[in-house]
Amino acid sequence: MELIQSKTYENLKKAYIAECSARTRYEFVEYGQRMAGYEGLAKITDKIAYQEFNHARMLYTYIEDASKGTIDNLEIKVSLPFRQKWDLVENLRLTAVDEEDEAKFYQKAEKTAISEGFSEIAALFNMIRKVEIKHKKIFNYLYEKMKNKKLFNSDKEKEWICPSCGHSIKATVAPEKCPLCMAKRETFLVSLPKELNNC
């Protein structure tokens, strides 16, 4: 079967648009975080948005290869989430929901690709799914911390780094203000657990 005539090709198109949409939504979320002064939180969201861009880039490559030439117009019918608003805490929860939905889609898309004989694309879907699951865990973690006003608290002493001036301080709680440059607590880099930190 030719890829361009398969359900896998349709899934590639849907996934491409979903990743582009996720990146843009997360950039909106990141923008809101920056505008509220949460520089450290915004850096994490921005990193995830960039990873969504790279997922879209890889999907684009397979779509382009399947067409064997220039695509003038690519018809895609897809439903996209439109949940995020301007609530910083709720947006973290909603991005986690988005990531869970994407992971479920990729699981089904992987099975379809395997059944149609596209093992390389099935492997791509599987790898993206695993990353989306990790994104979900990160957003859930950040949501719980922010909801409970513990975003800048740690169970044990850790190093808090001010991104504005580079000053670091060891404590269980980030300082209200950086003692060097007076940047507010919200600018400090947010700490993720070790298992989520390599995202």
C-alpha positions in Angstrom: 0.0 0.0 0.0 1.2 3.5 -0.8 1.5 5.7 2.2 -0.4 8.5 0.6 -3.5 6.2 0.2 -3.4 4.9 3.8 -5.0 5.8 7.1 -1.5 6.3 8.4 -1.1 9.2 6.0 -4.3 10.7 7.3 -3.0 10.3 10.9 0.3 12.0 9.9 -1.7 15.0 8.7 -3.9 15.1 11.8 -0.8 14.8 14.0 1.0 17.5 12.2 -1.8 20.0 12.7 -2.3 18.9 16.3 1.4 19.5 17.0 1.3 22.9 15.3 -1.7 23.9 17.3 -0.2 22.6 20.6 2.9 24.7 20.0 0.8 27.8 19.4 -1.4 27.2 22.5 1.6 26.6 24.7 3.2 29.8 23.4 0.0 31.6 24.5 0.3 29.9 27.9 4.0 30.8 28.1 3.2 34.5 27.1 0.7 34.7 30.0 3.3 33.3 32.4 5.9 35.8 31.3 3.4 38.7 31.5 2.6 37.7 35.1 6.4 37.6 35.9 6.8 33.8 36.1 10.0 33.8 34.0 11.2 30.4 35.3 7.8 28.7 34.7 7.7 30.3 31.2 11.1 28.7 30.3 9.7 25.2 30.9 6.6 25.9 28.9 8.6 27.4 26.1 10.9 24.4 26.0 7.9 22.1 25.7 6.4 24.3 22.9 9.7 24.0 21.0 9.6 20.2 21.4 6.1 20.3 19.9 7.5 22.2 17.0 10.1 19.4 16.4 7.4 16.8 16.5 5.6 18.7 13.8 8.8 19.0 11.8 9.3 15.3 11.8 5.7 14.6 10.8 6.0 17.2 8.0 8.9 15.3 6.6 6.9 12.1 6.3 4.0 14.0 4.7 6.4 15.6 2.2 8.1 12.3 1.4 4.8 10.6 0.8 3.7 13.2 -1.8 6.9 12.8 -3.9 6.8 16.4 -4.8 5.4 19.8 -3.9 2.1 19.9 -2.1 0.0 22.9 -3.2 -2.8 22.3 -0.8 -3.2 19.7 2.0 -6.7 19.0 3.0 -7.0 18.1 6.6 -10.1 17.6 8.7 -9.3 17.6 12.4 -10.8 18.7 15.7 -8.5 20.7 18.0 -8.8 21.6 21.6 -9.5 25.3 22.3 -9.4 25.3 26.1 -6.7 27.6 27.4 -7.7 31.1 28.6 -5.8 33.6 30.7 -5.8 31.7 34.0 -2.2 30.7 34.8 -3.1 27.8 37.1 -6.0 26.4 35.0 -3.9 26.5 31.9 -1.3 24.2 33.4 -4.1 21.7 34.1 -5.5 22.1 30.6 -2.2 21.6 28.9 -1.8 18.3 30.8 -5.3 17.3 29.5 -4.2 18.2 25.9 -1.0 16.1 26.3 -3.0 13.1 27.5 -5.4 13.4 24.5 -2.4 13.5 22.2 -0.8 10.4 23.8 -4.1 8.5 23.2 -4.2 9.6 19.6 -0.6 8.5 19.0 -1.3 5.1 20.6 -4.1 4.4 18.1 -2.1 5.9 15.2 0.8 3.6 16.0 -1.4 0.5 15.9 -2.8 1.6 12.6 0.7 2.2 11.2 1.7 -1.3 12.3 -1.3 -2.9 10.7 -0.7 -1.1 7.5 3.0 -2.0 7.4 4.6 1.4 8.2 6.9 0.3 11.0 9.1 3.4 10.8 6.1 5.7 11.2 4.7 3.5 13.9 8.1 4.0 15.8 7.8 7.7 15.3 4.3 7.8 16.7 5.5 5.7 19.7 8.4 8.0 20.4 6.2 11.1 20.3 3.6 9.4 22.5 6.2 8.8 25.2 7.3 12.4 25.1 3.6 13.6 25.3 3.2 11.4 28.4 6.2 13.1 30.0 4.8 16.5 29.0 1.6 15.6 30.7 3.4 14.7 33.9 5.4 17.9 33.9 2.2 20.1 33.4 0.4 18.1 36.1 3.3 18.6 38.5 3.5 22.3 37.8 -0.3 22.6 38.1 -0.4 20.9 41.6 2.6 23.0 42.8 1.1 26.3 41.6 -2.5 25.4 42.7 -1.1 24.7 46.2 1.2 27.7 46.2 4.2 25.5 46.5 5.9 26.3 43.1 8.9 27.8 44.9 9.1 25.3 47.8 11.1 22.2 48.0 11.0 19.3 50.5 14.8 19.5 50.9 17.4 22.2 50.5 18.1 23.0 46.9 19.8 25.6 44.8 17.5 28.4 43.6 19.0 30.3 40.6 18.0 33.8 39.6 17.9 33.9 35.8 18.1 37.7 35.9 21.6 37.9 37.4 22.8 34.3 38.0 22.9 34.6 41.8 22.1 31.3 43.5 21.0 30.5 47.0 20.5 27.2 48.8 17.3 26.9 50.7 14.0 25.0 50.9 12.1 28.0 49.7 13.1 30.5 47.0 13.6 34.0 48.4 10.9 36.6 48.1 13.4 38.7 46.1 16.8 38.0 44.8 19.3 39.5 47.3 21.6 40.6 44.4 19.3 42.2 41.8 16.0 42.4 43.6 14.2 40.3 41.0 10.9 38.9 42.3 10.5 35.2 43.4 8.4 34.5 40.3 11.5 35.0 38.1 13.4 32.2 39.7 13.9 28.9 37.8 11.3 26.3 38.7 12.6 23.0 39.9 11.3 19.8 38.4 11.8 16.4 40.0 14.7 14.5 38.6 12.6 12.0 36.6 10.9 15.0 34.7 13.9 17.2 34.5 15.5 15.8 31.3 12.6 16.8 29.1 
